[in-house]
């Protein structure tokens, strides 16, 4: 997922995955702040991680990293990277 908005300071990334939390919304979007928390829940269930990066030109990019097939999920840390 790539966002070309104002971005998110590194010290606020943990709050980005808190349910119903929205950061200084500037647009007229109808979101309720559940997109990233739902993504994190799915990632944790699959042993995957979410990685947050600054988008060149402004904004936030989120990458999902899935574990390698055949790898024991118990050894994958999951959560945020």
Secondary structure as UniProt FT lines:
FT   STRAND          2..3
FT   HELIX           10..12
FT   HELIX           14..17
FT   TURN            19..20
FT   HELIX           35..46
FT   STRAND          49..54
FT   TURN            56..57
FT   STRAND          60..65
FT   TURN            69..70
FT   HELIX           73..75
FT   STRAND          79..80
//
